[in-house]
Amino acid sequence: MVVRTLILAGADVNKAVIKGVTPLLNGAVAGHEAVVRALIDAGADINKARDDGATPLVLAAQKGHEAVVRGLIQAGADVNKATDIVVTPLLLAAQNGHEAALRALIEAGVDIIKTTDDDGTPLYRAARDGHEAVVRVLIEAGADINKTTDNGNTSLDISARNGDEAVVQALIAAGADVNKAGAEGWTPLYIAAYLGHEAVVRALIAVGADVNTARDDGMTLLCDIAQEGHEVVVLALIEAGADINKSVDIDMTPLYFAAIYGHDAVVRALIELGADINKTDDDSRTPLYIASFQGHDAVVRALIEAGADVNKARDDGVTPLSASMTKKRTKKKGKKSSRKVNVAREGHAAIVQMLRDAGAV
């Protein structure tokens, strides 16, 4: 081997080049077990780091070179020595899904809950990047499953965000708190539901996640999901007991949110399950009124078919028919203001006709 020949000829095994890279660091990152062994036998400093604090063990763990990792550990490498940004060998092995290297570090007594400078643990990184096998190994080794990052997110939060059902199930089975709220009151269920991850939503509901949870600003889960238009998630939440008529602070219900954003499938689902079709917001507007104003034909049709009061007016007397005939023009350059035109050709003609056919006056 050339390396051994050079060592016998007196080469400095600890000589560093640019950025503090030593022969041992190069051998470790490349996964050359025999080279690493030769350098260690010749007295290479096993914990000598690059300028950024990365040791040979850090680099070998990052690349998943199990044999090199075990060799370095056997020779006395510091398994908890971190880089300048507090990245440990374990965290890199976990983040990159290197199960064998991870097991070697755990067997050597590594600190499994040591965090980065943002309080991210190896478990959080493994969950974030979808490494189920690594997640299970860390849980088995005693990782704190409810530990949060600086921004309040848990491992369950991030796996719910990613829609990773396998990791979510692993964390649930280990006892993760399914109702632990993070920043602004978002729970794992809220996160998964908002992003439309039905399988994760059902998994969380099955173990007792609160389907009537609300964010810190008062927005309820069902209202938010109706607004996003996730029909299957809306159905799952209602089946699990979500309050179909529970409104936010301004009296807007899930049906109202679905109507204002034109989600006709969600509107029909909510109607079928018993939503109050004539309930008004704090400005006395019904779902039919707001859908008519926004020009959502399919929503208006669904509400009319369900028996919505086509003549129910706001407190100021404006009806859904009047709202449907109003179109706010964009202000043009040189004009002092926009103006409203109450004629069907400038409004939503199809909706105007539907409302009139249904008896609107």
Buried (B, 14 or more C-beta within 10 A) or exposed (E): EEBBEBBEEEBEBEEBEEEBBBBBBBBBBBBBBBBBBBBBEBEBBBBBBBEEBBBBBBBBBBBBBBBBBBBBBEBEBBBBBBBEEBBBBBBBBBBBBBBBBBBBBBEBEBEBBBBBEEBBBBBBBBBBBBBBEBBBBBBEBEBBBEBBBEEBBBBBBBBBBBBBBBBBBBBBEBEBBBBBBBBEBBBBBBBBBBBBBBBBBBBBBEBEBBBEBBBEEEBBBBBBBBBBBBBBBBBBBBEBEBBBEBBBEEBBBBBBBBBBBBBBBBBBBBBEBEBBBBBBBEEBBBBBBBBBBBBBBBBBBBBBEBEBBBBBBBEEEBBBBBBBBBBEEEEEEEEEEEEEEEEBEBBBBBBBEBBBEBEBE
